[in-house]
Amino acid sequence: MDFEKRFTYKILPELALIVEYWNGDYSFEEILELKNIEASDPEWRDSFNVLADDRQTNFRIEALIKDNGKYFSVSQKFVKKRKTALLTSLPKQVATSVLMQMHQHPEALVTVEIFSTVNASLQWLQINRNEWNRIDTLLDQLKKE
């Protein structure tokens, strides 16, 4: 797949939530660089849960598994207890997400779950149902940025 590389996000402090949209083919180094850019946002908090829309991505899993320890050692600020919901749509994305879970650093406190629908992911993240339409709209906006 040949996607234009793109990563956009929106921090919703009132919901303690970061909504991410990933589109393209990413290496480990690119993911780390983009996550560090996100973490430099003044509204970013290490305790905020994450909803990552990975339905338009192709993460290079070999690099993710090989460099997982490097990610942990470089990114201590990402090791706060929180949840990350990964939205996927293709079998390869699910497989990549499962492999990432299996190779997660033992000291990482992030609980990761994989979902095929936004609503299921928001329910797991315990986001109030009154916010679901707003987040759906936000995901659509992030795709267009």
C-alpha positions as CSV (number, residue, x, y, z in Angstrom):
1,M,0.0,0.0,0.0
2,D,1.3,3.4,-0.8
3,F,-0.2,6.0,1.6
4,E,0.9,9.5,2.1
5,K,2.6,9.7,5.5
6,R,0.5,11.5,7.9
7,F,0.0,11.7,11.7
8,T,-2.4,14.1,13.3
9,Y,-3.8,14.2,16.8
10,K,-6.0,16.2,19.1
11,I,-5.8,16.3,22.9
12,L,-9.0,16.5,24.8
13,P,-7.9,17.5,28.3
14,E,-11.5,17.5,29.7
15,L,-11.8,13.8,28.8
16,A,-8.1,12.9,29.6
17,L,-7.9,11.6,26.1
18,I,-5.6,11.8,23.1
19,V,-7.2,11.0,19.7
20,E,-4.7,10.0,17.0
21,Y,-5.0,9.4,13.3
22,W,-2.3,7.5,11.5
23,N,-2.1,7.2,7.8
24,G,0.7,5.6,5.9
25,D,3.7,3.4,6.2
26,Y,5.8,3.9,9.4
27,S,9.1,2.7,10.7
28,F,9.9,2.4,14.4
29,E,12.0,5.6,14.3
30,E,9.2,7.6,12.6
31,I,6.7,6.4,15.2
32,L,9.0,7.4,18.1
33,E,9.7,10.8,16.5
34,L,6.0,11.5,16.1
35,K,5.1,10.3,19.6
36,N,7.8,12.6,21.0
37,I,6.4,15.5,19.0
38,E,3.0,14.8,20.5
39,A,4.4,14.6,24.0
40,S,5.9,18.1,23.6
41,D,2.4,19.5,23.2
42,P,1.7,21.7,26.3
43,E,-1.7,19.9,26.8
44,W,-0.2,16.4,26.7
45,R,-0.2,14.4,29.9
46,D,1.4,11.0,30.5
47,S,-1.8,9.8,32.2
48,F,-4.1,10.5,29.3
49,N,-5.7,7.5,27.5
50,V,-5.2,7.2,23.8
51,L,-7.5,6.3,20.9
52,A,-5.3,5.6,18.0
53,D,-7.0,5.2,14.6
54,D,-4.6,2.8,12.8
55,R,-7.0,1.8,10.0
56,Q,-5.0,3.4,7.3
57,T,-1.5,2.4,8.4
58,N,1.2,-0.1,7.6
59,F,3.6,-0.3,10.6
60,R,6.8,-2.2,9.8
61,I,6.5,-4.8,12.5
62,E,10.0,-6.2,12.2
63,A,11.5,-2.9,13.3
64,L,8.9,-2.5,16.1
65,I,9.8,-5.8,17.6
66,K,13.5,-5.4,17.2
67,D,13.6,-1.9,18.7
68,N,11.0,-2.2,21.4
69,G,13.6,-2.0,24.2
70,K,15.1,1.1,22.6
71,Y,11.7,2.7,22.6
72,F,11.2,2.0,26.3
73,S,14.7,3.3,27.3
74,V,14.3,6.5,25.3
75,S,10.7,7.1,26.3
76,Q,10.3,6.8,30.1
77,K,7.6,9.6,29.9
78,F,5.3,7.1,28.1
79,V,5.3,4.6,30.9
80,K,2.5,5.9,33.0
81,K,-0.5,3.7,33.7
82,R,-3.1,4.3,31.1
83,K,-5.1,2.7,28.3
84,T,-4.6,2.7,24.5
85,A,-7.4,1.6,22.2
86,L,-6.1,0.7,18.7
87,L,-8.7,0.9,15.9
88,T,-7.9,-1.5,13.1
89,S,-9.7,-2.7,9.9
90,L,-7.3,-5.2,8.2
91,P,-6.0,-8.6,9.4
92,K,-2.4,-7.3,9.0
93,Q,-3.1,-4.4,11.3
94,V,-4.6,-6.7,13.9
95,A,-1.6,-9.0,13.6
96,T,0.8,-6.1,14.0
97,S,-1.1,-4.9,17.0
98,V,-1.1,-8.3,18.7
99,L,2.6,-8.7,18.0
100,M,3.3,-5.3,19.5
101,Q,1.3,-6.4,22.6
102,M,3.3,-9.6,22.9
103,H,6.6,-7.8,22.7
104,Q,5.6,-4.9,25.0
105,H,8.4,-4.1,27.5
106,P,7.7,-5.9,30.8
107,E,7.8,-2.6,32.8
108,A,5.3,-0.8,30.5
109,L,2.1,0.1,32.3
110,V,0.0,0.8,29.2
111,T,-2.9,-1.6,28.7
112,V,-3.5,-2.0,25.0
113,E,-6.7,-3.4,23.4
114,I,-7.6,-3.8,19.7
115,F,-11.0,-2.7,18.3
116,S,-12.7,-2.6,15.0
117,T,-15.3,0.1,15.9
118,V,-14.9,3.5,17.4
119,N,-17.9,2.9,19.8
120,A,-16.4,-0.3,21.2
121,S,-13.1,1.5,21.8
122,L,-14.8,4.5,23.5
123,Q,-16.8,2.2,25.7
124,W,-13.6,0.4,26.8
125,L,-11.9,3.7,27.5
126,Q,-15.0,4.6,29.6
127,I,-15.8,7.8,27.6
128,N,-19.3,9.1,28.3
129,R,-21.7,8.2,25.5
130,N,-22.6,11.8,25.1
131,E,-19.1,12.4,23.7
132,W,-19.1,9.6,21.1
133,N,-20.5,11.7,18.2
134,R,-18.1,14.5,19.0
135,I,-15.1,12.0,18.8
136,D,-16.4,10.5,15.6
137,T,-16.6,14.0,14.1
138,L,-13.1,14.7,15.4
139,L,-11.7,11.6,13.7
140,D,-13.2,12.7,10.4
141,Q,-11.6,16.1,10.8
142,L,-8.2,14.6,11.6
143,K,-8.4,12.5,8.4
144,K,-8.9,15.7,6.4
145,E,-6.0,17.7,8.0
